[in-house]
Amino acid sequence: MPALDGVKPAPESGDARLEVKLGDEVIISEKVHFYPRDPGRIWFAANPIGGAACGPVLRGWIRSAPDGREYRGTPSVGYAWTQRLSRNTGLALVWVRRSPGEAAWLAVFSLGLAAAGAFAAGRGWFSRAAARRGWRHRWFLGTSAILTLGFAWVVTLGSFRLNEREIFGNFYDYQAASFLQGRLDVPEEAIGGEAFEAKGKLYGYFGPTPALLRLPFVATGLAFGNLSRAAMLLYFGITLAGAYLLLREARRFTGDDEDDPVPPRAATVILLTAAGWGSTVLFLASRGLIFHEAILGGIAFATASCFCSVRHLRLPESRWWIGALVAGVLSIHTRPTTGLFALTLLGCVAVLLSVLRSTGKRGVFAFYAGTVLVLFATGAADLAFRQPITPGSDDAYTTWLTPLNPFLTLRSALDSNAYRPWSLGVDDASWMTRAWFGHPLACMVGGSLLASTMLLGVA
């Protein structure tokens, strides 16, 4: 509230009087002080903090007493456009002097865009033929534009301001800064009470992929802590593009041999709307928090990995499996569950191609029937070999069969109190035994990656 007096153009002063009236009754009339504040962190008639105690905007209004002008939004609402232009020009000059790294990054980025445009023009990407190819996919482009606009409206709380600091959205920026310094720990302001503490240092439990993508911005000091909303919008676009590419691959599997297939309009609109607005993806836009960014980033990379896997299934002689593996690893280091799905699909494709090449379709049927039998047998044997944590308890330790069965492995990771991995010391067993019984999920993921890579190499 003390910043309200600084909205209108006024000379600098150390204090001023704040008066609040409700009708004709004076509610507050006190002497207050000015405190410098970043204009981007000041709002009128808005709730930038979030939470369920109140809505995102004020249903009433705040007006200036002399002229009745309404204040809603940032402090710039109290100035004429000429004053705002003069002020922003001065701020830009100060920014160049104080942050030359950011200015240099902006210049390099602008030159890169110009070079990319020149390259695209030289390759004919702006030609009439390219325009006609783009026009053929107009239903995808139009639907994606509408869905992305709606997602941006939700994630920015209706302001469409992407360069904005969220209440818990700067962990990846601090993590990237730590990477640049050769460290993994982060300061307390990066994660607070969510941190794991070890030897006096604080660590986060989020995957490193989003932090790696922030390295160029953090290295130049650009938009530190303000990238969550923009990153989520980027991941949303990747998810829509991946869904459309998967739909095109599905068309090719049905016998469409066209080089640039165009799915039916209804299928395109329904699939994209279901993926963008009809799934949990839209709920993630409720706030640009790192929790939501991690999930959406994992979905985006997993979708890209699935497309590459399906593409490799259709073109076994190609190297699309490399893209599937890279995107799957990025996904598992963003959100493990989504990455696990993507890498599992890649493994299934590798097994399918290997069995098809060696034994044919009957071999594929026999292989998958055998897989179901193995899953059932390992699950039943695991029940027989379990040791209760305490006498008479239903809670038990994992067995040597746990890493061989993905369902048992997931249970050990998601319900570790009832199905607990062993905690073996260095003197109790060898490193391989400690890893097998103490970290079944890591063993299963590592073994799956190794087996998938070997099978794809054979295929």
C-alpha positions in Angstrom: 0.0 0.0 0.0 2.7 2.6 0.7 3.7 2.5 -3.0 0.2 3.8 -4.1 1.4 7.4 -3.5 4.1 6.9 -6.1 1.8 6.1 -9.0 1.2 9.6 -10.1 4.2 11.8 -11.2 5.4 13.4 -8.0 8.7 14.8 -6.7 10.8 12.4 -4.6 10.1 12.6 -0.8 11.0 10.6 2.2 7.5 10.2 3.4 3.9 10.9 2.4 0.4 10.4 3.8 -1.7 7.4 2.9 -5.4 7.9 3.2 -8.0 5.2 2.6 -11.7 6.0 2.6 -14.8 3.8 2.6 -17.6 6.0 1.4 -17.2 9.2 3.5 -15.5 7.4 6.4 -11.7 7.6 6.7 -10.4 4.1 7.4 -6.6 4.8 7.3 -4.8 8.2 7.5 -1.2 7.7 8.4 2.2 9.0 7.4 4.1 6.3 5.4 7.5 6.0 3.7 8.5 5.2 0.2 10.5 2.0 -0.5 12.2 1.4 -3.9 10.6 -1.4 -5.7 11.0 -3.0 -9.2 8.0 -1.7 -11.2 7.5 -5.2 -12.5 6.8 -6.4 -9.0 4.0 -3.9 -8.2 0.4 -4.6 -9.1 -2.8 -2.8 -8.4 -6.1 -4.7 -8.1 -4.3 -8.0 -8.7 -3.1 -10.9 -6.6 0.4 -11.9 -7.7 1.1 -14.2 -4.8 -1.6 -16.8 -5.6 -3.3 -19.2 -3.2 -6.9 -19.9 -2.5 -7.6 -17.1 -0.1 -8.7 -14.7 -2.8 -9.0 -14.6 -6.6 -6.4 -13.4 -9.1 -8.0 -10.0 -9.6 -10.0 -7.5 -7.5 -13.7 -7.4 -8.4 -13.9 -3.8 -7.3 -11.6 -0.9 -8.3 -9.0 1.5 -7.1 -9.5 5.0 -8.5 -7.6 8.3 -8.3 -9.4 10.9 -6.1 -8.7 13.9 -8.4 -9.8 12.6 -11.7 -11.4 9.1 -11.0 -8.8 7.3 -13.1 -8.8 3.5 -12.4 -5.6 1.9 -11.4 -5.4 -1.7 -12.5 -2.1 -3.5 -13.4 1.4 -2.1 -13.2 2.4 1.5 -12.1 2.6 2.6 -15.7 -1.2 3.1 -15.7 -0.7 6.5 -14.0 1.4 8.0 -16.7 0.8 9.4 -20.2 2.3 7.5 -23.1 4.9 10.3 -23.7 6.0 10.0 -20.1 6.2 6.2 -20.3 8.2 6.4 -23.5 10.7 8.8 -21.9 11.0 6.7 -18.8 11.4 3.4 -20.7 14.1 5.0 -22.9 16.0 6.1 -19.8 15.7 2.6 -18.3 16.9 1.0 -21.5 20.1 3.2 -21.5 20.7 2.4 -17.8 20.2 -1.3 -18.5 22.8 -1.2 -21.3 25.3 0.4 -18.9 24.6 -1.8 -15.9 24.1 -5.1 -17.7 26.3 -5.2 -20.8 26.2 -9.0 -20.8 22.4 -9.0 -21.3 22.7 -6.4 -24.0 25.4 -8.4 -25.7 23.2 -11.5 -25.5 20.3 -9.6 -27.0 22.5 -8.4 -29.9 23.9 -11.9 -30.5 20.3 -13.4 -30.4 19.1 -10.7 -32.8 22.0 -11.4 -35.2 21.2 -15.1 -34.9 17.6 -14.6 -35.9 18.7 -12.5 -38.9 21.2 -15.2 -40.0 18.5 -17.9 -39.5 16.1 -15.8 -41.6 18.7 -15.4 -44.4 19.5 -19.1 -44.3 15.8 -20.0 -44.5 15.3 -17.6 -47.4 18.3 -19.1 -49.2 16.8 -22.6 -48.8 13.5 -21.5 -50.2 11.6 -21.8 -46.9 9.8 -18.6 -47.7 9.0 -19.5 -51.3 5.5 -20.0 -52.7 6.0 -23.7 -52.6 6.8 -23.6 -48.9 3.8 -21.4 -48.3 1.6 -24.0 -50.1 3.0 -26.8 -48.0 2.3 -24.8 -44.9 -1.2 -24.0 -46.1 -1.8 -27.8 -46.4 -1.3 -28.0 -42.6 -3.4 -25.0 -41.9 -5.8 -26.9 -39.6 -2.8 -27.9 -37.4 -1.4 -24.4 -37.4 -4.7 -22.7 -36.7 -5.8 -25.1 -34.0 -2.4 -24.9 -32.3 -2.5 -21.1 -32.4 -5.9 -21.0 -30.6 -4.8 -23.6 -28.1 -1.5 -21.9 -27.4 -3.2 -18.6 -27.0 -5.6 -20.1 -24.4 -2.7 -21.8 -22.6 -0.8 -18.5 -22.5 -3.9 -16.7 -21.1 -4.2 -19.2 -18.3 -0.5 -19.5 -17.4 -0.1 -15.7 -17.2 -3.4 -15.2 -15.3 -4.8 -13.2 -18.2 -1.9 -10.7 -18.4 0.1 -12.4 -21.3 3.2 -11.3 -19.5 5.8 -14.1 -20.0 8.8 -12.3 -18.5 7.4 -12.5 -15.0 8.7 -13.9 -11.7 6.7 -16.7 -10.1 6.4 -17.4 -6.4 8.4 -20.6 -6.8 9.9 -20.6 -10.2 13.6 -19.8 -9.9 15.1 -23.1 -8.8 16.2 -24.1 -12.3 17.9 -20.7 -12.7 19.9 -21.2 -9.5 20.6 -24.8 -10.5 22.0 -23.6 -13.9 24.2 -21.0 -12.1 25.5 -23.8 -9.9 26.3 -25.9 -13.0 28.3 -23.0 -14.4 30.3 -23.0 -11.2 30.9 -26.7 -11.3 28.5 -27.4 -8.3 25.2 -29.2 -7.8 24.1 -27.5 -4.5 21.9 -24.5 -4.6 21.4 -21.5 -2.2 18.5 -21.6 0.3 16.5 -19.0 -1.6 16.3 -21.4 -4.6 14.3 -24.1 -2.9 13.9 -23.3 0.8 12.1 -25.9 2.8 11.9 -28.3 -0.2 15.7 -28.9 0.0 17.6 -32.0 0.8 20.5 -31.2 3.1 23.8 -33.1 3.0 27.0 -32.0 4.7 25.8 -28.5 5.1 24.8 -28.0 1.5 21.3 -27.9 0.0 20.1 -29.9 -3.0 16.9 -30.0 -5.0 15.1 -33.1 -6.2 14.3 -31.8 -9.7 15.9 -33.2 -12.8 18.6 -31.2 -14.5 17.2 -30.9 -18.0 15.3 -27.5 -17.6 18.3 -26.1 -15.8 20.6 -27.1 -18.7 18.3 -25.3 -21.2 18.6 -22.2 -19.1 22.4 -22.1 -19.2 22.7 -19.5 -22.0 20.3 -17.2 -20.2 21.9 -17.6 -16.8 25.4 -17.1 -18.3 24.4 -13.7 -19.6 22.2 -12.7 -16.8 19.1 -12.5 -18.9 15.6 -12.9 -17.3 17.0 -14.7 -14.2 14.1 -16.3 -12.4 11.5 -15.1 -15.0 11.6 -18.0 -17.5 9.0 -20.4 -16.0 6.0 -19.1 -18.0 7.9 -18.9 -21.3 9.4 -22.4 -20.8 5.9 -23.9 -20.1 4.6 -22.2 -23.3 7.5 -23.7 -25.3 6.8 -27.2 -23.8 3.2 -26.8 -24.6 4.0 -26.1 -28.3 6.4 -29.1 -28.4 3.6 -31.3 -27.0 1.1 -30.2 -29.7 3.7 -30.6 -32.5 4.6 -34.1 -31.2 1.0 -35.1 -31.1 0.4 -34.0 -34.7 3.6 -35.8 -35.9 2.4 -39.0 -34.2 -1.0 -38.6 -36.0 0.9 -38.3 -39.3 2.9 -41.4 -38.6 -0.3 -43.3 -37.8 -1.7 -42.3 -41.2 1.4 -43.7 -42.8 0.9 -47.0 -41.0 -2.6 -47.2 -42.5 -1.1 -47.2 -46.0 -0.8 -43.5 -46.8 2.4 -43.3 -48.8 2.3 -39.6 -49.4 5.6 -37.8 -48.7 3.8 -35.0 -46.7 0.6 -36.6 -45.4 -2.2 -34.4 -44.1 -4.4 -36.0 -41.5 -8.2 -35.4 -41.7 -9.4 -32.1 -40.3 -11.6 -33.6 -37.7 -8.9 -35.9 -36.5 -6.4 -33.0 -36.3 -8.7 -30.7 -34.3 -10.0 -33.5 -31.9 -6.5 -34.8 -31.2 -4.8 -31.5 -30.6 -7.7 -30.2 -28.5 -7.7 -33.4 -26.4 -3.9 -33.1 -25.9 -3.8 -29.4 -25.2 -7.1 -28.6 -23.4 -8.7 -32.0 -22.7 -5.9 -33.4 -20.6 -3.9 -32.6 -17.4 -1.7 -30.3 -19.6 -4.2 -27.5 -19.2 -4.3 -27.9 -15.4 -0.6 -27.4 -15.3 -1.1 -23.9 -16.6 -2.8 -22.9 -13.4 0.6 -21.4 -12.2 4.1 -21.3 -13.7 5.6 -23.2 -10.8 8.6 -25.4 -11.3 6.5 -28.4 -10.2 4.2 -27.8 -13.2 7.1 -27.0 -15.5 8.8 -30.3 -14.7 5.7 -32.3 -15.5 5.0 -30.4 -18.7 8.7 -30.5 -19.8 8.7 -34.3 -19.2 5.5 -34.7 -21.3 7.0 -32.6 -24.2 10.2 -34.6 -24.4 8.4 -37.9 -24.0 6.1 -37.0 -26.9 9.1 -36.2 -29.1 10.7 -39.4 -28.1 7.6 -41.4 -28.9 7.4 -39.8 -32.3 11.0 -40.8 -33.0 10.4 -44.3 -31.8 7.3 -44.8 -34.0 9.2 -43.3 -36.9 12.1 -45.7 -36.4 9.5 -48.6 -36.3 8.4 -47.6 -39.8 11.9 -47.0 -41.1 14.1 -49.6 -39.4 17.2 -48.7 -41.5 17.2 -45.1 -40.2 18.7 -43.7 -37.1 15.6 -42.2 -35.6 16.2 -44.3 -32.5 19.0 -41.9 -31.6 16.5 -39.0 -31.4 14.1 -41.2 -29.4 16.9 -42.1 -26.9 18.1 -38.5 -26.5 14.6 -37.2 -26.0 13.7 -40.0 -23.6 16.8 -39.3 -21.5 15.9 -35.6 -21.4 12.4 -36.5 -20.4 13.5 -38.9 -17.6 15.8 -36.2 -16.2 12.8 -33.7 -16.3 10.1 -36.0 -14.9 11.1 -39.6 -14.3 7.6 -41.2 -14.9 7.2 -39.6 -18.4 10.7 -40.5 -19.4 10.2 -44.1 -18.2 7.2 -44.4 -20.5 9.2 -43.0 -23.5 12.2 -45.3 -22.9 9.9 -48.3 -22.4 8.3 -47.6 -25.8 11.7 -47.4 -27.4 12.6 -50.7 -25.8 9.4 -52.3 -27.1 10.2 -51.0 -30.6 13.8 -52.4 -30.4 12.5 -55.8 -29.3 9.8 -55.8 -32.0 12.2 -55.0 -34.8 14.8 -57.6 -33.6 12.2 -60.4 -33.3 10.6 -59.5 -36.6 14.0 -59.6 -38.4 15.0 -62.9 -36.9 11.7 -64.9 -36.5 8.9 -63.0 -38.2 5.4 -62.3 -36.9 4.9 -65.6 -35.2 8.1 -64.9 -33.2 6.7 -61.6 -32.1 3.5 -63.2 -30.8 5.6 -65.9 -29.0 7.9 -63.2 -27.5 5.1 -61.1 -26.1 3.3 -64.2 -24.8 6.6 -65.1 -23.1 6.9 -61.6 -21.7 3.5 -61.9 -20.0 4.4 -65.3 -18.7 7.7 -64.0 -17.2 5.9 -61.0 -15.6 3.4 -63.3 -14.0 6.0 -65.8 -12.9 8.4 -63.2 -11.4 5.5 -61.6 -9.6 4.3 -64.9 -8.1 7.9 -65.9 -7.1 8.5 -62.5 -5.5 5.5 -63.1 -3.2 7.1 -66.4 -2.1 10.6 -65.0 -1.5 9.6 -61.8 0.4 10.9 -61.2 4.0 8.7 -59.1 6.3 10.3 -56.0 7.7 9.0 -56.9 11.2 7.6 -60.2 12.3 3.9 -60.5 11.4 3.9 -57.4 9.3 2.6 -57.2 5.7 5.4 -54.8 4.8 8.3 -56.6 3.2 11.7 -56.0 1.6 12.3 -56.3 -2.1 13.7 -59.5 -3.6 16.3 -60.4 -6.2 13.4 -60.6 -8.7 12.3 -56.9 -8.2 14.5 -55.3 -10.9 13.4 -58.0 -13.4 9.7 -56.9 -13.2 8.8 -53.3 -14.0 5.6 -53.4 -11.9 7.5 -54.6 -8.9 10.2 -51.9 -9.5 7.6 -49.1 -9.7 6.0 -50.3 -6.5 9.4 -50.2 -4.7 9.8 -46.6 -5.9 6.2 -45.4 -5.2 5.4 -47.4 -2.0 8.8 -47.8 -0.4 7.3 -48.0 3.1 5.4 -51.2 2.3 7.8 -52.6 -0.2 11.2 -51.4 0.9 14.6 -51.8 -0.9 17.4 -53.2 1.2 19.9 -50.9 2.9 23.2 -52.7 2.7 26.5 -51.4 4.0 29.9 -51.6 2.2 30.9 -54.5 4.5 27.7 -56.4 4.0 27.8 -57.1 0.2 29.5 -56.3 -3.0 28.7 -53.1 -4.9 26.7 -55.0 -7.5 24.6 -56.7 -4.8 24.1 -53.4 -3.0 22.9 -51.8 -6.3 20.6 -54.8 -7.2 18.8 -55.0 -3.9 19.1 -51.3 -2.8 18.3 -49.5 -6.0 16.0 -51.7 -8.2 14.6 -48.8 -10.2 18.1 -47.6 -11.2 19.1 -51.2 -12.2 16.0 -51.7 -14.2 16.3 -48.4 -16.1 20.0 -48.9 -16.7 19.5 -52.5 -17.9 16.6 -51.4 -20.1 18.8 -48.7 -21.7 21.6 -51.1 -22.3 19.4 -53.8 -23.8 17.5 -51.3 -26.0 20.8 -49.8 -27.3 22.1 -53.3 -28.1 18.9 -54.5 -29.8 18.7 -51.3 -31.9 22.3 -51.7 -32.9 21.5 -55.3 -34.0 18.3 -54.1 -35.7 
